[in-house]
Amino acid sequence: IEEARNAALSVRRVVGDHPRVLHLLAMAEARRGDAAAARTAYQGALRKEPNDPIIHGSFAGFLADQGEIEAALKHHGRAVALAPQKYDFRYNRALLLHKIGRLDEALADLDKAAAGQPNDGKIHSARGSALRTLGRFRDAAAAYDRALALDPKRLPALLGRATVAKERGEENAPAFYRRALATQPNHPD
C-alpha cells in the first residue's frame, strides 16, 4: 500500500494533478486508512475529470465504506449514467440498494445487469438474494439455480438456494448446505 501511495505521489510530482494519478492516490490513501486524504484525492480527480465513470464508481465504494450511503448512491448513479453498458456499476449500486432495503430498485438494476451479462453468476446470485428478501421464493430459486449453473461453487448462491429450499419445504435443502460446506468447509455461515 505504501509503495502504491509513494508511486502515485512520485508520478504526481512529474505530471501534476492528473485525474488518473489522483484516483490511484485516493485508492492508496483509502487502503492505508487515511479517509480525509482519500476523499481529497477523489474530489480532486472528479474536479479534473467529472465524467469518468470509473472514478465515480470507485468514490461510491469509498463513500459506502464510510457509511455515507446517499452520497455513495449519487456517485453510483453517475457511474451508471455515464457508462450504462458497464454492468458492474449497476451491480454495485444494486448491492448498496439491497443493503438499505430499497429492494425494488436493487432488483431493477440487477435485472438490467443480468440482461446485459446473462452469464455472470454473481449477478444471478444477487438477484436471488433480492428476490428471496422480497418473498418471491420461486423466482429466487430460479435465479440461484442460474447462478449455480454458471458457477457451481458460488457460496452465496449455494447458501441462498439452501435457504430458499428450506423456506419452501423442499427436500433437497440439506444437499445445498452440504455442497456449500464442501466448497468452503471453514466458512462461518
Secondary structure as UniProt FT lines:
FT   HELIX           2..15
FT   HELIX           19..31
FT   TURN            32..33
FT   HELIX           35..48
FT   TURN            50..51
FT   HELIX           53..65
FT   TURN            66..67
FT   HELIX           69..82
FT   TURN            84..85
FT   HELIX           87..99
FT   TURN            100..101
FT   HELIX           103..116
FT   TURN            118..119
FT   HELIX           121..133
FT   TURN            134..135
FT   HELIX           137..150
FT   TURN            152..153
FT   HELIX           155..167
FT   TURN            168..169
FT   TURN            171..172
FT   HELIX           173..183
FT   TURN            185..186
//
